[in-house]
Amino acid sequence: MVNAFRHCCLLALGALVLLSALATRAFPQDAPPTAQQNPAPEPPDPLTAVPNRPTFASTAETVGSGVFEIEYGMEAASGHQNINGVLKFGLFPHMELWFTNDHLERDSGVAGVGDSAAGFKYEFYHQSKPVPSLAIFYLAEIPTATANLGTGAMGHSLQLLVSKDFGKHHLDVNYGPNFLGRPGGRGFDRQYFNALSYSHPIAGKWAWTGEIAGYSRANAANPASLILLASALYSVSPRLVLDCGGYFSVYGNFPRFTFAAGATYSVADLYHRRPHQASGRPRRNF
């Protein structure tokens, strides 16, 4: 009986030693972590948003070739509210197609769809140390608005865009004529638009932008105007930038104060090029 018990103990001990050896061979304790245990970090997102909002001015920078980007926002003021959007597509390097529309507009109690516009931005010189970025920006206004909300006629806008970075300081300057169509196709009334926009980082992913913009007199219904704007911006990621602020009308037909908020999102590279080819150039250094 004792011998049988000893044999059983020896067999059990041998089995434990064998299982321990097999386990050590199969799962070495000192082995370096495998790729599954510590997966390689994902590459950074190659797309970078190039916001034109929330300012009246537009940057001379363009999205990358093949990049589709959207900007959406809302405005709220006494007697005026709207939801507006911009679709942008990088057709070629430095060539950006635009389509804009006020999806919902309400003025003085009248609500409906606003006018649309289509055009392009072409950056013919990208900034170097002494020279700023230079671009031509053209939009054709399309009278898609509900009655009493739009101009009721085709219009045109042509601007020279100038942008420059000075370290973390960014400046945009816009200047050019607007040709406001008269109802019934009876020619155009001309006015000039000019704007100076400045932006700078605050801390972390936060930045701010300020602007002074104005329009010359076009006709009795469109007198000269002067606008001051200030807004905060937050970069959720390189491809998504949120903004919130407002603008104050010093004089003109704009409401005294208008609250504005929105977002810029770089959706996709439709040409599916390599990351360095698809990435846009950020407008602001934050």
C-alpha positions in Angstrom: 0.0 0.0 0.0 2.8 2.4 0.9 4.8 1.5 -2.2 1.7 2.1 -4.3 1.2 5.5 -2.7 4.9 6.3 -3.4 4.5 5.3 -7.0 1.4 7.5 -7.4 3.2 10.5 -5.8 6.2 10.0 -8.1 4.0 9.8 -11.2 2.1 12.9 -10.1 5.3 14.8 -9.5 6.7 13.7 -12.9 3.5 14.8 -14.6 3.7 18.2 -12.9 7.4 18.6 -14.0 6.5 17.6 -17.6 3.5 20.0 -17.8 5.7 22.8 -16.3 8.4 22.2 -19.0 5.8 22.1 -21.7 4.2 25.3 -20.5 7.5 27.1 -20.2 8.3 26.1 -23.8 4.9 27.1 -25.1 4.6 30.4 -23.2 8.1 31.6 -22.3 7.9 34.2 -19.5 10.8 36.3 -20.7 9.8 36.4 -24.3 9.4 39.9 -25.8 5.9 41.1 -26.4 4.4 40.1 -29.8 3.0 42.4 -32.4 -0.5 41.3 -31.3 0.1 42.3 -27.7 1.5 45.7 -28.7 0.2 46.6 -32.2 2.1 49.3 -34.1 0.5 52.8 -33.8 -1.7 53.9 -36.6 -0.2 56.4 -39.0 -1.4 60.0 -38.5 -4.4 61.2 -40.5 -3.1 62.7 -43.7 -6.0 65.1 -44.2 -5.9 68.6 -42.8 -8.8 71.0 -42.9 -8.4 74.4 -44.6 -11.1 76.6 -43.0 -12.5 79.7 -44.7 -15.1 80.3 -42.0 -16.1 81.9 -39.7 -14.8 85.1 -41.4 -16.1 87.0 -44.3 -12.6 86.8 -45.8 -11.4 83.6 -47.6 -7.9 82.2 -47.3 -5.6 82.0 -50.4 -4.8 78.4 -49.3 -6.6 75.5 -51.0 -7.3 71.9 -50.1 -5.1 69.2 -51.5 -5.7 67.7 -54.9 -8.6 65.2 -54.8 -9.7 66.3 -51.3 -13.4 66.8 -50.7 -14.2 69.2 -47.8 -17.3 70.7 -46.3 -18.1 73.8 -44.2 -21.4 74.1 -42.4 -22.7 76.7 -39.9 -25.6 78.7 -38.6 -26.3 82.4 -37.9 -28.8 83.9 -35.5 -29.7 87.6 -35.1 -32.7 89.7 -34.4 -34.9 89.2 -37.5 -32.3 87.0 -39.3 -31.4 83.3 -39.1 -29.8 80.9 -41.5 -28.1 77.5 -42.0 -25.4 77.8 -44.6 -23.0 75.4 -46.2 -19.9 75.2 -48.6 -18.7 72.2 -50.6 -15.1 72.3 -51.7 -13.2 70.0 -54.0 -9.5 70.0 -55.0 -9.8 69.4 -58.7 -6.1 70.0 -59.4 -3.1 71.1 -57.2 -3.9 74.7 -56.1 -7.3 74.6 -57.8 -10.5 74.4 -55.7 -14.1 74.1 -56.8 -16.8 75.7 -54.7 -20.6 75.4 -54.3 -22.4 77.3 -51.6 -26.0 77.5 -50.5 -28.2 78.9 -47.6 -30.2 75.7 -47.0 -32.6 77.6 -44.6 -33.0 81.3 -44.3 -35.4 83.5 -42.3 -35.5 87.3 -42.7 -38.2 89.5 -41.1 -40.5 86.5 -40.6 -40.1 85.2 -44.1 -38.6 81.7 -44.2 -37.3 79.6 -47.1 -34.3 78.6 -49.1 -31.5 81.1 -49.9 -29.5 81.8 -53.0 -26.7 79.5 -54.1 -23.3 80.2 -55.7 -20.7 78.2 -57.7 -17.1 79.0 -58.7 -13.5 78.3 -58.0 -10.4 79.4 -56.2 -7.0 79.2 -57.9 -3.8 79.7 -55.9 -1.2 80.9 -58.4 1.6 81.5 -55.9 2.2 79.7 -52.6 3.9 81.8 -50.0 7.7 81.9 -49.6 9.6 83.8 -47.0 9.3 87.2 -48.5 6.1 86.8 -50.6 2.6 85.8 -49.4 0.2 83.3 -51.0 -1.8 84.7 -53.8 -5.1 83.4 -55.3 -8.0 84.4 -57.5 -11.5 83.7 -56.3 -14.6 83.7 -58.5 -18.2 83.0 -57.6 -21.4 83.2 -59.7 -24.5 83.8 -57.6 -27.5 81.6 -58.7 -31.0 82.9 -57.8 -32.4 79.8 -56.1 -33.9 81.7 -53.1 -37.6 81.7 -52.2 -39.4 84.9 -53.2 -38.4 87.9 -51.1 -35.3 86.3 -49.7 -32.8 86.5 -52.5 -31.7 89.0 -55.2 -33.8 87.3 -57.9 -31.0 87.7 -60.5 -27.6 86.3 -61.4 -24.5 88.0 -59.8 -20.8 87.7 -59.9 -17.9 88.2 -57.4 -14.2 88.4 -58.2 -11.5 88.8 -55.5 -7.8 88.8 -55.0 -6.9 86.7 -52.0 -3.6 87.3 -50.1 -2.5 85.1 -47.1 0.8 85.1 -45.1 2.1 83.4 -42.0 4.5 85.3 -39.7 5.5 82.5 -37.3 2.2 81.7 -35.5 0.5 84.9 -36.8 -1.7 84.4 -39.8 -3.1 87.2 -42.0 -5.7 87.1 -44.8 -6.5 90.1 -47.1 -9.3 90.1 -49.6 -10.2 92.7 -52.2 -12.4 92.8 -55.3 -15.7 93.8 -57.0 -19.2 92.3 -56.6 -21.6 92.7 -59.5 -25.2 92.5 -58.1 -27.7 91.5 -60.7 -30.8 93.7 -61.1 -34.2 91.9 -61.2 -35.3 91.3 -64.8 -31.7 91.1 -66.1 -31.4 94.9 -66.3 -27.6 95.0 -65.8 -25.6 95.0 -62.6 -24.9 97.3 -59.6 -21.2 97.2 -58.6 -19.8 97.3 -55.1 -16.3 96.5 -53.7 -15.6 94.1 -50.8 -12.4 94.3 -48.7 -11.4 92.5 -45.5 -8.5 92.0 -43.2 -8.5 88.8 -41.0 -6.0 87.8 -38.3 -5.7 84.6 -36.4 -3.4 83.2 -33.7 -3.2 80.2 -31.4 -4.4 80.6 -27.7 -3.4 77.3 -26.0 -3.5 73.6 -26.9 -6.1 73.1 -29.6 -7.6 76.6 -29.2 -7.1 79.6 -31.4 -8.9 82.9 -32.1 -9.6 85.0 -35.1 -10.6 88.6 -35.6 -11.6 90.5 -38.7 -12.6 93.9 -40.1 -14.6 93.8 -43.3 -16.7 96.1 -45.4 -18.7 96.6 -48.6 -19.0 99.8 -50.6 -22.4 101.2 -51.6 -24.1 99.4 -54.5 -27.5 101.0 -54.6 -30.2 102.3 -52.3 -31.0 98.8 -51.0 -27.3 98.0 -50.5 -25.6 100.9 -48.7 -22.0 100.8 -47.5 -21.3 98.6 -44.5 -18.6 98.0 -42.0 -18.3 94.8 -39.9 -16.2 93.7 -36.9 -15.9 89.9 -36.2 -14.3 87.8 -33.4 -14.5 84.0 -33.0 -12.9 81.1 -31.1 -11.7 78.0 -32.9 -11.1 74.5 -31.6 -9.3 71.7 -33.6 -10.9 68.4 -32.6 -8.5 66.8 -35.0 -6.4 68.0 -38.0 -9.4 67.3 -40.3 -12.1 68.8 -38.1 -12.2 72.4 -36.8 -15.1 74.0 -34.8 -15.8 77.7 -34.5 -18.1 79.9 -32.4 -18.3 83.7 -32.2 -20.1 86.6 -33.8 -19.9 89.8 -35.8 -21.0 93.4 -35.0 -22.3 95.8 -37.7 -20.9 99.3 -37.2 -23.1 100.6 -40.0 -25.0 99.2 -43.0 -27.9 96.8 -43.5 -26.5 93.9 -41.4 -28.2 93.2 -38.0 -26.4 94.9 -35.1 -25.1 91.7 -33.7 -25.1 88.2 -35.3 -24.1 85.0 -33.5 -22.3 82.4 -35.7 -21.1 78.8 -35.1 -20.1 76.0 -37.4 -17.5 73.4 -38.4 -15.0 72.6 -41.2 -14.5 68.9 -42.0 -12.1 67.4 -44.5 -14.1 64.4 -45.6 -11.9 62.3 -47.9 -9.2 62.1 -50.6 -11.3 61.0 -53.6 -8.2 60.4 -55.7 -6.8 58.0 -53.1 -3.2 59.3 -53.4 -0.4 58.8 -51.0 -0.7 60.7 -47.7 1.8 63.5 -48.6 0.0 64.1 -51.9 -3.5 64.3 -50.4 -2.9 66.5 -47.4 -4.0 70.1 -47.4 -2.1 73.0 -46.0 -3.6 74.4 -42.7 -4.7 77.9 -42.7 -3.9 78.6 -39.1 -1.0 77.3 -37.0 -2.8 75.5 -34.2 
